[in-house]
Amino acid sequence: MHILLTGGTGFIGDALVPSLLTQGHELTILSRSRHTDTEGCRYIRNLDELADDAHIDAAINLAGASLAGARWTASYKREIVDSRLETTRQLVACMQRLQVPPGVLLNASAIGYYGHGDQPVTEADDAGEGFSADLCRRWEEAASHAETLGTRVCLCRFGVVLDAGGGAFEELFRPFRFGLANWIGNGRQWLSWVHRSDVVAALAFLLEHDELSGPFNVTAPEPVTGRGMCDAIKQQRKTLITAPVPATVMRIMLGEMADELLINGQKVLPQRLTNSGFTFSYAHIDDALHAILA
């Protein structure tokens, strides 16, 4: 396949790109930064660089400013929204002008779609409330316009993506490096995580299965609580002190972001992926942590 990829230089893209190239795909990657083209991989800085007669088999849209990249000021929240909605709208507009639109669009979303709560949720559940839920709902609506072109659209609701070398795990693990085990708040909030390798595998799975469309939760089938994550890491690394971080402290430090991303949780299950025959390599947090910390 010739795949058009946005956000290909981010944390997920760093693992996805070499995997797709190994599978023999040809890539065109949209990036604001300058990169040198490599075999099978071309970089563009604007979608206008694609000719109308360009042959694109599939598009994968991962673009978006990090939710945890800065305190959620009004200006940064606008950046979070615009980096997703505008890029997605521009991508769909590009697909519209192509003589032959891509057959499939895999569009990133997030489990923030569901809001917060302790009850398990699947793709059958409605959107929740809050900034993240509203953002994901609007993001998915923008991507779904590609369906009018006859393009198959898969909405990939990512959980907290874990792996070495970046992403959420670096911040999560930082205290443990100094022998300090902790969790945030009461530790009973659910963390719906997924190993980055399973994200890459799930995207490849959705590319290959023409019968699949709509929303897919890309989360490990066994979420853990904050305390459960702490206990699992302690099995892998020796710690000296256990000292939970009060929710109030996180709210003072991070403001709204603390409630949306850290203090409150979601118990999200990947029902549609598992029912479609996808198998997670890292279904259990112990196996994922062993691989990450090896």
N, C-alpha and C positions, 0 to 999 in steps of 0.2 A: 504493500500500500504506500501511497504518497500521503503523508499525514502533516497537516498544518497544526502547529502546536503553539499556544500562547502560555506564558508562565513557565516556559521550559527550563529556565535557569534558576528556579526556586528549589526548595527542599525536596519536593516530590519530583520535580523535573530532573534534578541531579541523578536520581535513580532510574527514572522512566526513560530518559533519552538513550543511555547505553543499552538498556534492555530492548528497546524498539529497534535500535540499529543492529543488535545481535540477531534479532529475528528477521532481519533483511528488509525492514521498512526504510523508505526514504523520507527524510524530515525537512520541513521548512519551519523555522522557529522564529516567532516574533519576539524581539527583545529591544528594550530601549537602549541597552548598552551595545557597544561594538564588539563583535566576536569574529574570529576567523573561521571561514567555512572549512569543513572537514569532509572526508569521504562520506557521502550519503546524507550530509547535514548542511543545509544552507540557512543563513541567518538573514532576516530582514528587520528593518526598524519601523516600517510602516506597511500596513496591509495594501496600500495603493501600489506597492512594488509588485504585487501579484497581477499578472495580465488576466484579462477576461477569459482567455482560452486556457488558463492554467488548469491542469488536471489534478484535482485534490480528491482523494478517496475518502478521507476522514479528517475531522477536526477535533482537537482536544483543547479545551479552554480551562487553563489553570490559573489565569492571571488574577491578581488582586493583592493589595497592600496587606501586610501581616496584621491580624487582629491584635496581636500582642506587641506590635512594633513600637508603640508609644502610648502615653496616657490618652484616654479618650476625651480630648478636648473637642469642641465643636468643629474645628478645622480638620482634626485628624479623622473624626467620624465621617466628614464629607469626603476625605481622601479614600477611606475604606469603601464607602458606597460607590464613588465615582470610578475607582479603579476596577471595580467589578462590573457595574452596570454599563458604563461607557464602552469598555473593552468588549463586552458581550454584544452590545448593540452594533458596534463597528464590525465585529466578526460576522454577525448575521447579515449585515448589509453587504459585506464582502462576498459572502456566500450567495446572496441574491443576484449579484452582478456576474458571477461566474456562469459561463455558458452551460456547464454541467455542475450543479451544486454537489457538495460532498454527500455521500450516502449516509453518514452517521456523524453526529456531534455528541461527544462526551463532555458534559459541562460540569465543572466543579460546583459544589454547594457545600453545605455543612449541616451537622446535626443541630446546630443552633436553630434550625427551622422549627424544631418541636418545642422551643421554650425550655422550661425547667420542670422537673418533677421526679418523684421516686418510682412511679409506675413504669413498667416496660412499654416502649412504643415501637411500632413498626411503620413501614411505608404506608400502611392503611390509615394512620393517624393524621389529623389535621395540623396545620401550623399553629404554633404557640404564640405567645406575646413577648414583646421586648424588642430591643434594637436588633439583635442577631436574627430573631425570627422574621422580622419585617424585611431585613436585608436579604435573607435567603429566599423568601417568597418572591420578592421583586427580581432577584437575580435569576431565579428559575423561570419566571414569567418572560423575561427578556430572551432567555435561551430557547424557550418553547416556540417562539415565533418562527424558528427554523423549520418547524413541522409543516408550515404552509408550503415549503419548497419540496416536500416529499422526503425530507431528511429524517432519519430515525434519531430521536433525541433521548439520551440517557442522562438523568440528573443524579450526579454522584455526591451523596451527602456524607462527607468525610467526618470521621470522628477525630480524636486527638491522635495525630500521626507520630509514632515513636520510632526512633532509630538513633544510632550513634552519629555524631558529626553535625548536629544541628537540631532545629525544631524544638518542640516542647520538652523533649527529654533532657536537653542540656540544662534548662532552668529547673526542671523537676529534680534532677539528680545532684545539682550543685551543692546543697547542704550535706548530702551523704558523702561527698568527697572529703569533707572535714570531720567525718564521724558523727554528724548530727542527723538523726532521723526525725522527720516531721511530716505533718499533714496540715491542711488548712481548715480552720473552723472546727466543727465537731467531727470531721472525718467520715461522716455517714453519706456525704454526697457521692453520687455515682459518676465514675469516669468511664466514658465509652471510648476506648482506645483502639488503635489498630497499628500493626507493624507496617513500616513503609514498604517492605517487600510484598505484603499482601495487597497494599494499595496498587502497586505496579501490576501485580498479577490480576487483580480485579479489573483494571482498565483494559488489559489485554483480553480478558475473558469477554467483556462487553463489546469490544471491537469485533470479536470473532463470531458472536451470536446474533445473527440478523433478526431473530425473533424477539429480542429483548429491547424494551424501551420504557420510559417513565422513570420514576424515582427509585434509587437503590441506596440503602444505607451501607456505607463502606466502613464497618466497624467489626471488631472481633466479636464472636458470638458469646463471649463471657466477659461482660464489663466487671469492673472492680470498684470498690469504694475508695475514698482517699486513704483510709486506714489500711485497707487491703493492699493498696499499692505500696504503702510504706512497709508493711510486713513483708511483701514480696521482695522488695529491694533489700531489706535487711537479711533475707536469706542468701543474697548474692554478695553483699558487702558488710563487713564488720562495722558496727556503729558504737559510739560511746555514750551518747545521750539521746533521749527521745524528748523532743520539745515541740509540741504543736504550735502553730502560728494562729493567734486569735483572728477571727473574721474581722473584727474592728480594726486591727492593725492593717490588714490587707485593704480595707475600704479607705483608710486614711492614705495609704501609699498609692493606690491605683484607681480609686474612685469607682465609677460605674463599671469599668472593666472587671473589677474584682468580683462583683456579683454575677456578671454575665458569663465569665470564663472560669472562675476558680471556686467561689463559695457555694454556688448552686450547681447541680449536676443534672445529667440525663441518663436514663438507662435505655439505650437504643440498641435494637437487635437487627441483624442483617437478614431479615426473613426472605426477601426476594432473591438475594444472591444465593443463599443456601438452598432454597427451593428450586433454583435454576441449575443446581449441580456444582456450584463453585465450592472448592474446598480451601479453607484457610490453613496456611502452613503454621501460623502462630495463633491458635485459638485460645491458649491459656497464657496468662501474663507471666508465669514462671518461665515458660519456654521462650517467650519474647525477650525477657530480661536477660536470660542466659545468653542468647544470641547477641544482644546489644552490648553486654558487658564482657563478653568473652575476650 
